């Protein structure tokens, strides 16, 4: 494997930079895609990488991302996880590019709505678990028990 020694930093932990080229637009769309495809529960941040040539078919190189961090709606993915605050920071600074549009990614307001629903549902689950003496985050099996017993019905979200 041959690689360049030049590392490109695309995002920080709580910051994005403008996607000025195809590579940057692709990385930013990747972050958007991850958030969408985890239903607003998880986001890769601190995206950085370098061009590498692994095989001759790779042409002028592929982008290898490394040393990623993440934010999750429960703030439990890693030491640098800023939870919803970190995800909202991405949503507040991300500008969809032609790559996002070509991938038919959902809009940022829709992702905000999904994230808020996850936060509300998680708080509701914790409240119900505490009322029944269960530690949902420590024992994932308890969540299944709450669902079987009919306690985990998400709160009704009224829209006007």
Order of alpha helices (4+ residues) and beta strands (2+ residues): beta-beta-alpha-beta-beta-beta-beta-alpha-alpha-alpha-alpha
